[in-house]
């Protein structure tokens, strides 16, 4: 399944993205970085 994770760069979103990837889902992250940082994002996950 493909999943669009809005707010995926924050703490809660990051945990959700990690769980989705662990379960074999294809994930794309969208976040405006107003309360987060792209430093912890895996390079293999598309980020916008």
PyMOL Python script that loads the backbone (N, CA, C, O; Angstrom):
from pymol import cmd

cmd.read_pdbstr("""\
ATOM      1  N   UNK A   1       0.847  -1.167   0.000  1.00  0.00           N
ATOM      2  CA  UNK A   1       0.000   0.000   0.000  1.00  0.00           C
ATOM      3  C   UNK A   1       0.899   1.239   0.000  1.00  0.00           C
ATOM      4  O   UNK A   1       1.956   1.243   0.631  1.00  0.00           O
ATOM      5  N   UNK A   2       0.484   2.270  -0.696  1.00  0.00           N
ATOM      6  CA  UNK A   2       1.186   3.549  -0.700  1.00  0.00           C
ATOM      7  C   UNK A   2       0.512   4.486   0.292  1.00  0.00           C
ATOM      8  O   UNK A   2      -0.715   4.574   0.343  1.00  0.00           O
ATOM      9  N   UNK A   3       1.332   5.192   1.087  1.00  0.00           N
ATOM     10  CA  UNK A   3       0.802   6.060   2.132  1.00  0.00           C
ATOM     11  C   UNK A   3       1.450   7.438   2.032  1.00  0.00           C
ATOM     12  O   UNK A   3       2.669   7.543   1.897  1.00  0.00           O
ATOM     13  N   UNK A   4       0.644   8.487   2.098  1.00  0.00           N
ATOM     14  CA  UNK A   4       1.130   9.855   2.179  1.00  0.00           C
ATOM     15  C   UNK A   4       1.088  10.255   3.647  1.00  0.00           C
ATOM     16  O   UNK A   4       0.017  10.303   4.252  1.00  0.00           O
ATOM     17  N   UNK A   5       2.254  10.540   4.216  1.00  0.00           N
ATOM     18  CA  UNK A   5       2.337  10.901   5.634  1.00  0.00           C
ATOM     19  C   UNK A   5       2.532  12.409   5.749  1.00  0.00           C
ATOM     20  O   UNK A   5       3.635  12.917   5.549  1.00  0.00           O
ATOM     21  N   UNK A   6       1.454  13.119   6.072  1.00  0.00           N
ATOM     22  CA  UNK A   6       1.576  14.557   6.287  1.00  0.00           C
ATOM     23  C   UNK A   6       2.090  14.778   7.702  1.00  0.00           C
ATOM     24  O   UNK A   6       1.605  14.158   8.648  1.00  0.00           O
ATOM     25  N   UNK A   7       3.066  15.657   7.845  1.00  0.00           N
ATOM     26  CA  UNK A   7       3.682  15.876   9.146  1.00  0.00           C
ATOM     27  C   UNK A   7       4.621  14.746   9.518  1.00  0.00           C
ATOM     28  O   UNK A   7       4.884  14.529  10.701  1.00  0.00           O
ATOM     29  N   UNK A   8       5.121  14.037   8.552  1.00  0.00           N
ATOM     30  CA  UNK A   8       5.941  12.853   8.803  1.00  0.00           C
ATOM     31  C   UNK A   8       7.334  13.115   9.316  1.00  0.00           C
ATOM     32  O   UNK A   8       8.033  12.166   9.671  1.00  0.00           O
ATOM     33  N   UNK A   9       7.774  14.370   9.374  1.00  0.00           N
ATOM     34  CA  UNK A   9       9.112  14.679   9.870  1.00  0.00           C
ATOM     35  C   UNK A   9       9.122  14.963  11.368  1.00  0.00           C
ATOM     36  O   UNK A   9      10.194  15.043  11.968  1.00  0.00           O
ATOM     37  N   UNK A  10       7.962  15.115  11.977  1.00  0.00           N
ATOM     38  CA  UNK A  10       7.884  15.362  13.422  1.00  0.00           C
ATOM     39  C   UNK A  10       8.034  14.069  14.206  1.00  0.00           C
ATOM     40  O   UNK A  10       8.201  12.998  13.624  1.00  0.00           O
ATOM     41  N   UNK A  11       7.974  14.172  15.525  1.00  0.00           N
ATOM     42  CA  UNK A  11       8.176  12.996  16.374  1.00  0.00           C
ATOM     43  C   UNK A  11       7.099  11.937  16.153  1.00  0.00           C
ATOM     44  O   UNK A  11       7.417  10.786  15.856  1.00  0.00           O
ATOM     45  N   UNK A  12       5.846  12.310  16.291  1.00  0.00           N
ATOM     46  CA  UNK A  12       4.754  11.343  16.142  1.00  0.00           C
ATOM     47  C   UNK A  12       4.690  10.839  14.703  1.00  0.00           C
ATOM     48  O   UNK A  12       4.535   9.642  14.464  1.00  0.00           O
ATOM     49  N   UNK A  13       4.809  11.751  13.755  1.00  0.00           N
ATOM     50  CA  UNK A  13       4.795  11.350  12.347  1.00  0.00           C
ATOM     51  C   UNK A  13       5.948  10.435  12.001  1.00  0.00           C
ATOM     52  O   UNK A  13       5.790   9.499  11.217  1.00  0.00           O
ATOM     53  N   UNK A  14       7.114  10.702  12.584  1.00  0.00           N
ATOM     54  CA  UNK A  14       8.285   9.861  12.341  1.00  0.00           C
ATOM     55  C   UNK A  14       8.095   8.446  12.857  1.00  0.00           C
ATOM     56  O   UNK A  14       8.502   7.480  12.211  1.00  0.00           O
ATOM     57  N   UNK A  15       7.478   8.328  14.017  1.00  0.00           N
ATOM     58  CA  UNK A  15       7.191   6.998  14.568  1.00  0.00           C
ATOM     59  C   UNK A  15       6.189   6.276  13.672  1.00  0.00           C
ATOM     60  O   UNK A  15       6.338   5.084  13.403  1.00  0.00           O
ATOM     61  N   UNK A  16       5.181   6.992  13.215  1.00  0.00           N
ATOM     62  CA  UNK A  16       4.186   6.393  12.324  1.00  0.00           C
ATOM     63  C   UNK A  16       4.827   5.946  11.013  1.00  0.00           C
ATOM     64  O   UNK A  16       4.547   4.849  10.528  1.00  0.00           O
ATOM     65  N   UNK A  17       5.686   6.789  10.439  1.00  0.00           N
ATOM     66  CA  UNK A  17       6.377   6.442   9.197  1.00  0.00           C
ATOM     67  C   UNK A  17       7.243   5.206   9.405  1.00  0.00           C
ATOM     68  O   UNK A  17       7.264   4.314   8.556  1.00  0.00           O
ATOM     69  N   UNK A  18       7.950   5.146  10.515  1.00  0.00           N
ATOM     70  CA  UNK A  18       8.793   3.993  10.818  1.00  0.00           C
ATOM     71  C   UNK A  18       7.962   2.707  10.865  1.00  0.00           C
ATOM     72  O   UNK A  18       8.365   1.681  10.317  1.00  0.00           O
ATOM     73  N   UNK A  19       6.815   2.770  11.513  1.00  0.00           N
ATOM     74  CA  UNK A  19       5.939   1.602  11.599  1.00  0.00           C
ATOM     75  C   UNK A  19       5.393   1.210  10.224  1.00  0.00           C
ATOM     76  O   UNK A  19       5.315   0.026   9.899  1.00  0.00           O
ATOM     77  N   UNK A  20       5.021   2.195   9.430  1.00  0.00           N
ATOM     78  CA  UNK A  20       4.505   1.910   8.093  1.00  0.00           C
ATOM     79  C   UNK A  20       5.556   1.245   7.217  1.00  0.00           C
ATOM     80  O   UNK A  20       5.257   0.286   6.504  1.00  0.00           O
ATOM     81  N   UNK A  21       6.781   1.746   7.266  1.00  0.00           N
ATOM     82  CA  UNK A  21       7.865   1.174   6.467  1.00  0.00           C
ATOM     83  C   UNK A  21       8.190  -0.232   6.950  1.00  0.00           C
ATOM     84  O   UNK A  21       8.421  -1.131   6.143  1.00  0.00           O
ATOM     85  N   UNK A  22       8.208  -0.423   8.270  1.00  0.00           N
ATOM     86  CA  UNK A  22       8.479  -1.743   8.837  1.00  0.00           C
ATOM     87  C   UNK A  22       7.451  -2.769   8.369  1.00  0.00           C
ATOM     88  O   UNK A  22       7.775  -3.943   8.194  1.00  0.00           O
ATOM     89  N   UNK A  23       6.231  -2.330   8.170  1.00  0.00           N
ATOM     90  CA  UNK A  23       5.155  -3.235   7.732  1.00  0.00           C
ATOM     91  C   UNK A  23       5.080  -3.377   6.214  1.00  0.00           C
ATOM     92  O   UNK A  23       4.154  -3.996   5.690  1.00  0.00           O
ATOM     93  N   UNK A  24       6.057  -2.802   5.510  1.00  0.00           N
ATOM     94  CA  UNK A  24       6.151  -3.008   4.070  1.00  0.00           C
ATOM     95  C   UNK A  24       5.410  -2.023   3.204  1.00  0.00           C
ATOM     96  O   UNK A  24       5.239  -2.265   2.009  1.00  0.00           O
ATOM     97  N   UNK A  25       4.960  -0.914   3.771  1.00  0.00           N
ATOM     98  CA  UNK A  25       4.246   0.093   2.992  1.00  0.00           C
ATOM     99  C   UNK A  25       5.228   1.029   2.293  1.00  0.00           C
ATOM    100  O   UNK A  25       6.347   1.239   2.760  1.00  0.00           O
ATOM    101  N   UNK A  26       4.795   1.578   1.181  1.00  0.00           N
ATOM    102  CA  UNK A  26       5.543   2.605   0.468  1.00  0.00           C
ATOM    103  C   UNK A  26       5.069   3.953   1.008  1.00  0.00           C
ATOM    104  O   UNK A  26       3.874   4.246   0.979  1.00  0.00           O
ATOM    105  N   UNK A  27       6.003   4.780   1.502  1.00  0.00           N
ATOM    106  CA  UNK A  27       5.634   6.021   2.184  1.00  0.00           C
ATOM    107  C   UNK A  27       6.248   7.225   1.484  1.00  0.00           C
ATOM    108  O   UNK A  27       7.389   7.174   1.027  1.00  0.00           O
ATOM    109  N   UNK A  28       5.484   8.300   1.405  1.00  0.00           N
ATOM    110  CA  UNK A  28       5.954   9.610   0.955  1.00  0.00           C
ATOM    111  C   UNK A  28       5.633  10.587   2.081  1.00  0.00           C
ATOM    112  O   UNK A  28       4.512  10.605   2.592  1.00  0.00           O
ATOM    113  N   UNK A  29       6.621  11.404   2.470  1.00  0.00           N
ATOM    114  CA  UNK A  29       6.445  12.347   3.569  1.00  0.00           C
ATOM    115  C   UNK A  29       6.263  13.761   3.028  1.00  0.00           C
ATOM    116  O   UNK A  29       7.006  14.204   2.153  1.00  0.00           O
ATOM    117  N   UNK A  30       5.265  14.460   3.561  1.00  0.00           N
ATOM    118  CA  UNK A  30       5.049  15.876   3.270  1.00  0.00           C
ATOM    119  C   UNK A  30       5.031  16.608   4.605  1.00  0.00           C
ATOM    120  O   UNK A  30       4.255  16.266   5.497  1.00  0.00           O
ATOM    121  N   UNK A  31       5.891  17.617   4.740  1.00  0.00           N
ATOM    122  CA  UNK A  31       5.965  18.354   6.005  1.00  0.00           C
ATOM    123  C   UNK A  31       6.517  19.738   5.702  1.00  0.00           C
ATOM    124  O   UNK A  31       7.410  19.879   4.866  1.00  0.00           O
ATOM    125  N   UNK A  32       5.992  20.771   6.377  1.00  0.00           N
ATOM    126  CA  UNK A  32       6.493  22.126   6.157  1.00  0.00           C
ATOM    127  C   UNK A  32       7.654  22.468   7.092  1.00  0.00           C
ATOM    128  O   UNK A  32       8.197  23.569   7.009  1.00  0.00           O
ATOM    129  N   UNK A  33       8.044  21.555   7.973  1.00  0.00           N
ATOM    130  CA  UNK A  33       9.186  21.689   8.881  1.00  0.00           C
ATOM    131  C   UNK A  33       9.066  22.862   9.849  1.00  0.00           C
ATOM    132  O   UNK A  33      10.078  23.354  10.347  1.00  0.00           O
ATOM    133  N   UNK A  34       7.847  23.315  10.122  1.00  0.00           N
ATOM    134  CA  UNK A  34       7.672  24.420  11.063  1.00  0.00           C
ATOM    135  C   UNK A  34       7.973  24.000  12.500  1.00  0.00           C
ATOM    136  O   UNK A  34       8.353  24.842  13.314  1.00  0.00           O
ATOM    137  N   UNK A  35       7.812  22.727  12.827  1.00  0.00           N
ATOM    138  CA  UNK A  35       8.081  22.232  14.179  1.00  0.00           C
ATOM    139  C   UNK A  35       8.914  20.961  14.153  1.00  0.00           C
ATOM    140  O   UNK A  35       8.874  20.168  15.095  1.00  0.00           O
ATOM    141  N   UNK A  36       9.670  20.764  13.076  1.00  0.00           N
ATOM    142  CA  UNK A  36      10.453  19.542  12.943  1.00  0.00           C
ATOM    143  C   UNK A  36      11.711  19.813  12.134  1.00  0.00           C
ATOM    144  O   UNK A  36      11.974  20.942  11.721  1.00  0.00           O
ATOM    145  N   UNK A  37      12.475  18.766  11.918  1.00  0.00           N
ATOM    146  CA  UNK A  37      13.730  18.871  11.192  1.00  0.00           C
ATOM    147  C   UNK A  37      13.873  17.671  10.259  1.00  0.00           C
ATOM    148  O   UNK A  37      13.465  16.565  10.612  1.00  0.00           O
ATOM    149  N   UNK A  38      14.442  17.874   9.082  1.00  0.00           N
ATOM    150  CA  UNK A  38      14.608  16.750   8.164  1.00  0.00           C
ATOM    151  C   UNK A  38      15.814  15.873   8.511  1.00  0.00           C
ATOM    152  O   UNK A  38      16.087  14.906   7.800  1.00  0.00           O
ATOM    153  N   UNK A  39      16.531  16.183   9.572  1.00  0.00           N
ATOM    154  CA  UNK A  39      17.758  15.460   9.905  1.00  0.00           C
ATOM    155  C   UNK A  39      17.540  13.976  10.159  1.00  0.00           C
ATOM    156  O   UNK A  39      18.405  13.174   9.809  1.00  0.00           O
ATOM    157  N   UNK A  40      16.442  13.587  10.743  1.00  0.00           N
ATOM    158  CA  UNK A  40      16.208  12.191  11.074  1.00  0.00           C
ATOM    159  C   UNK A  40      15.497  11.390  10.012  1.00  0.00           C
ATOM    160  O   UNK A  40      15.193  10.217  10.226  1.00  0.00           O
ATOM    161  N   UNK A  41      15.222  11.996   8.872  1.00  0.00           N
ATOM    162  CA  UNK A  41      14.486  11.290   7.825  1.00  0.00           C
ATOM    163  C   UNK A  41      15.395  10.354   7.046  1.00  0.00           C
ATOM    164  O   UNK A  41      16.508  10.730   6.680  1.00  0.00           O
ATOM    165  N   UNK A  42      14.928   9.142   6.791  1.00  0.00           N
ATOM    166  CA  UNK A  42      15.710   8.222   5.958  1.00  0.00           C
ATOM    167  C   UNK A  42      15.807   8.748   4.528  1.00  0.00           C
ATOM    168  O   UNK A  42      14.833   9.269   3.985  1.00  0.00           O
ATOM    169  N   UNK A  43      16.963   8.613   3.933  1.00  0.00           N
ATOM    170  CA  UNK A  43      17.169   9.102   2.565  1.00  0.00           C
ATOM    171  C   UNK A  43      16.355   8.320   1.543  1.00  0.00           C
ATOM    172  O   UNK A  43      16.110   8.807   0.439  1.00  0.00           O
ATOM    173  N   UNK A  44      15.936   7.114   1.904  1.00  0.00           N
ATOM    174  CA  UNK A  44      15.206   6.268   0.962  1.00  0.00           C
ATOM    175  C   UNK A  44      13.728   6.633   0.837  1.00  0.00           C
ATOM    176  O   UNK A  44      13.044   6.126  -0.052  1.00  0.00           O
ATOM    177  N   UNK A  45      13.222   7.510   1.721  1.00  0.00           N
ATOM    178  CA  UNK A  45      11.813   7.898   1.687  1.00  0.00           C
ATOM    179  C   UNK A  45      11.688   9.274   1.040  1.00  0.00           C
ATOM    180  O   UNK A  45      12.316  10.228   1.499  1.00  0.00           O
ATOM    181  N   UNK A  46      10.879   9.391  -0.027  1.00  0.00           N
ATOM    182  CA  UNK A  46      10.691  10.692  -0.665  1.00  0.00           C
ATOM    183  C   UNK A  46      10.120  11.720   0.320  1.00  0.00           C
ATOM    184  O   UNK A  46       9.215  11.412   1.096  1.00  0.00           O
ATOM    185  N   UNK A  47      10.655  12.929   0.278  1.00  0.00           N
ATOM    186  CA  UNK A  47      10.237  13.994   1.178  1.00  0.00           C
ATOM    187  C   UNK A  47       9.959  15.263   0.393  1.00  0.00           C
ATOM    188  O   UNK A  47      10.766  15.688  -0.433  1.00  0.00           O
ATOM    189  N   UNK A  48       8.803  15.864   0.662  1.00  0.00           N
ATOM    190  CA  UNK A  48       8.418  17.119   0.015  1.00  0.00           C
ATOM    191  C   UNK A  48       7.990  18.111   1.059  1.00  0.00           C
ATOM    192  O   UNK A  48       7.625  19.238   0.727  1.00  0.00           O
TER     193      UNK A  48
END
""", "prot")
cmd.dss("prot")
cmd.show_as("cartoon", "prot")
cmd.util.cbc("prot")
cmd.orient("prot")
